[in-house]
């Protein structure tokens, strides 16, 4: 009887490439050849394309990361009572139990986590359990902003990078933006020697789609626009949003990823007399980003006669069923984290934390597809690396 080890190696790898990453990682100790195959960048990229996508979900709440059973993108189905089970702390982060994360960015199955007060930066693969501390070139500051993404090339595939950028006021009372980039492959920071005057402020945390980072900003006239950082060209580009708003004090804006393929944006106006949320989704996130003209999810929270104000901090859009899983903190119950499913004619709370929240609690819900991407382990440096110039421009 033929067994899998009798197969030609190319056929064997072809079969294994179609197995979900998390299941493959559990088989890594089967033999040395399989272990080496799972660490091969060529196989990892093939598995991301060919492997069956089994999505997982997690919740960042009260500076802690917990897993959520199932894929929240498919939570709502007609005839099925929706519910969410937060199953506890992720096992692969047990060694980091004392860390308190203020935010998480995800890209290609990797998580970039930074701690409360920006005292530590960590990259983590929940599938393999690998983690790596990112040492600063100088030191991390409280007003730092981060992004995780990758550049692409036909020869080497994905090259994972971290963008760190910050703002300061010069003697002329102008706000100046500066940045640097960390490359995982070389374990090094590259300093951007070019700075530019910044005429905008950030309105929400950014997200990464297909390797590039997106965030919402507003200028002095309170005009909102989308900012894209292309990790291949290493340049910022301004893009349009499907809405405009001229009262940022009563406005909530958030971004989300739709199944790793599209970008969605949430806009919510909160007034004493009105609380309406709208969500749009893109057609694509390629060179010419465009928004679907035939899709907008509009939710009027006032018509549900809710006991407390809804102030969304993060969300996931189910484009097919035209509903969204939203997350916020309950202002009338010690700011406890809550999650709910909303549609044009529905509101259902599906989760409520039983822990009193800290004032730093800004809950985040996300889904991702586990991957075998290897986190480059640091090796002792034998010589000082030469700094390279980073071209970093803002295009109006």
N, C-alpha and C positions, 0 to 999 in steps of 0.2 A: 504494500500500500504506500502510495506517495504521500510524503508530508511536506510542509511548507519549506523546510530547509533544503529539500531536493529540487526546488524550483530554481530556474536561472535567476541570478541576482537582480537583473533588470526587471524581470516580471515580478519578483518578490517586492521590490521597492515600488513598483507601479500599483500593486495591490494595497500595500501599506499606506501609500499617499492618499488613499481614499477613506482612511479611517479617521474619525475625529481626533484632534490633537490630544485632548485629555485622556482618551482611551489609549492612545499610543504611548503617552508618557508613563502610564502604569505598566507598560510592557518593556520598559527600557532595560530591565535587568535580565531579559530573556536570553540574550547572548551579546557578546562584544560587538558583533557586526551590526545588530539592530541599534545598540546604543550609539555607535559611531554614525549610523545612518540618521538617527534622530537629531544629531548635532550638526549634520551637514547643511550649510546654508542653502544649497541647491534643493535639497529635499524639503527643508522648512518652507521655502517659497512655494514649492509644488503642492505641499500639503495645504497651505492657505488657499490655494486656488481650487484644488481637487477634493479636499476633505469635506465631509458632510458638516455643515455649519450648525453646531449645537450651541446656541447662545446661552450665556449665564448672566446673572444680574447681581448687583451689589448696592449697598446703601452706606453712605457716609453720614453719620449722625453723631452729634456730641463728640466730635473729634475721633470717632472710632469707625472702623470698617467692618460691615457685616455682610454675609451672603444672603441672597434672596432666592428661594426655590423657584426654578423655572425661568422662562423668558417673558419679561414684562411686555414685549412688543406684541405677543399673542395672548395677553391676559384676558382680553374681552372677546367673547364669542356669544352670539345669540343663543339663548337658552341655557347658558352656563352661568352660575352665580360666581362672580369674580371674587377672589380673595388673594391675599399675599401672606406668605409665611417667611418671616425673617429668621433664619436658622442659626444665627449666632456668628461669632467672630470667625473670619476665614482662617483655616488651619495653617496655610502657608505663611501667615504673619504671626504665628505664635511666638517666635523669637523676638518680635518687635512689640510685645504687649504694652510696653511703657511709652510707646510713641503716640503722640496725639496729632493727627493729621488735620490740617485746616482745609486742604483741598486736594483733589486728585484729577489728573488729566490722563486720558487713555488713548492709545494709538496702537493698532495691530496686535492687540492682546497684551501690550505692555502698559504699566501704570506708572506715572510720575507723581510722586506724593511729596508734598512739603508740609512740614510740621508747624504747629502753632508758633507764631512769632518769626517764621522763616528761619529757624535755627538749624534746620537740617533738610537736605534734599535726598530723596531715595527713589531709585527705579526698581520696579518689582514686576515679575511675571507670575501671576496667580496660578497658572497652569503647571509650571515647573517648580515653583516655590523659590526661584532664584531672586536674590535681592542684591543691590549694590549701592553703597553710599556715594554720592557725588560730592567731592570736595570742592569748595569754592576757590576761585583764583585769588581773591582777597578775602572777602567775607560776605555773607548774605545779609541783606537789609530788609527791614519790615515792608518797605514799599516796592520790593522786587515783584515782578510778574514773570511767570514761566509758561513755556509751551513745549510740548513733545511732538515731534513729527519726523519725517524722513525725506531725503532727497532720493531721486531715482536716476539710474543710468543703465544702459543696455548691457554693460559688461559686468557690473558688480551688484546689480539689484538695488535693494533698499539700504540706505546708509542712515542710521538713526541719529537724531540730533536733539539737543535741548536748547531752546532760546531763552535767554534771560535778558529782560529789559527793564529799565527804570527811568524815572523823570526827576529833574531837579530844577530849581529856579536860579537863574544867573543874576549878575549884578544889574542887568537891564530889565529885570522883572519878567524875563521871558522863560517859558518852560522848555527845557531841552531834554530830548530823548537820547539815551545811549543804550548800547546792547553788547552782548557777547554770545558766542555759540559754543556749546560743548559737543564734541563728537565721541560717541560711545566706542567707535572702532579704534580710536587713537588715545582715548582717555586724556583729552586735552581741551582747554578753552582757547577760543580765538577771539581776540578783542577787536571790537569795531572802533576804528580810529575816527570815523566820520560820525558826527552827531548832527541832529537837525532840530529846528524849532518846532515845538509841538503845539498845534492849535486845537487840540481836542482832549477830552478826558474819556476814560474807559467806563462803560455803563454796566458791564457784566463780565463774568469769567468766560474765557474763550473755550472753544472745543476744536478738535482735530478731525478732519474728514479727508480720507485718501492721502494722508501724509502732510496736508497743509493746514495751517491754523487759522481760525476765524474768530473774530470778536466784534462786539458792537461798541461804537464810540459816538460821542456827540461833540459838536463844536460850540463856540461861544453863543451862537444863535439858537442853541438847543435843537439843532438839526441832527437827527440820528443817521448813521451810515455804517456799513459793514467794512471791516478791515480784514484783509487776508494777508497772511505771511506765507510766502512760497518758500519752502525749505530747499528747493532745488536752485532757484535763482537768488535766494536769500534777500528778498525785497518785499516791502509792504506795498499793497495795492488797495485802493479804495473802491468799494462796490456798492451798488444801490440796495436799499431795503424796500419791501413792499408796502411800507407805511411811513407816516411822518407823525411826529408828536412835538408839541411845543410847551410842555409843562413837565419837565423831568422830575420835579419833586413828587408828583403823584403818579409816576410811571414806573412800571416794572418791565424789564426786558430780559429775556433769557434765550439761550441757544441750545440746540440738541441735535443729535445725529439720528437719522432714520436708517437703521440696518446697515450702517457703515457705507451707505451709498449716497445719501442726500443730507441736506442741511435744512433744519426747521428753526423758525424764530417765533417767539411768543412775545406779545405786547399786551400789557394790562394797564388800564387806567383805573385808579382807585380814588373815588370821590365819596363824600358823604351821601350823595344822591345816586351814585352809580358805581358798579364794579363789573366791568365787561372785559373779558379776555379773548384775544384772537390769536390763532396760530396759522402760519403759512409754511409751505414746503417748497423746495426748489425742484425744478425739472432735472437739474444735474449740478455738479460742482466742477465741471471741466473748465476749459479756457473761457467760455462765455457763460458765466453763471446766470441763470434766469429763474424766475419764480412762477409757479403754476398759477395761471390766471383763473382757473376753474375750481380752485380749492382754497377755502378759508374756513377754519373751525371757529365758530363764534359761540362763546358761552357767557350768558348773563347770570352771574352768581346770585343776584338779588331775587330772581324768581324762585330760587330753591329755599328761601327763607331760612338761611343758615344762622346758627347762633353766634358765629364769630366771623371776622373778616378773613377772606382768602387772599393771601399774598404769596404767589408762587415763587419758589426759589429754584426749582428744577423740574423738568418734565420729560416724558417720552411720548412721541406721537405714534399712534396706530393709524397709518394713512388709509389703509383699506377699510377699516370700520369707522373712521372719522371720530375717534375718541382719543383721549390722552390720559396717561398716568401722571399725576402731578404730585409734587411734594412741597410742603412748607412747614411752618411751626405754628402751633395754636396759641394765639396771643391771650386767650382766655383760660388756658390751662397750663401755666408755667412754661410756655413756649415748647411744649413737647412736640416732637416730630410726628407728622401725620401724612398719610398718602391716600389719594382718592382718584377714582376714575370719573372723568367728566366727558360729556358730549353736549350737543345742542339742547337736548331735553333730558339729561340725566346727570346726577351727582351721587356717587356712592363712596363713602369712606371705607377703605379696605385695610388700613393699618393705622395704629396709634401706639406710639412708644409709651412705656410705663415709667420712664425715667425722667426726672425733672431736668430740663435742658440748661446748659450753660449759656452765658450771653454770647459765646463765640459760635453757637450752633447755627450753621447755615446748611441744612441737609441737602444732599446731592444723591440722586438716583441715576444709575447708568446700566447699560447692558453692553456686552462684548462677546466676541468669539475667541475662545482660548486658542493660543498659538504656541508653537515650539521655539519661538525666537529666543536665541541664546543671548543672555546678558554678558557682555564682554567682561571678563574678570581682570582686575587690575594687576599689572606686573610691575616690579620695581623699575624705576627709571634709571637708566645708566648715564644719561646726559640730558642737559636742559634742552627742551624743544624750542625751536625757533617759532616765534609768533607770526601768524599770517594775518594779513589785512582782510577784513570782512567788508564787502561792499554792501551797504545797507541804505536804501533810499526809499523815500515816500513819494508815491506818484499820485498826483491829484486827479 
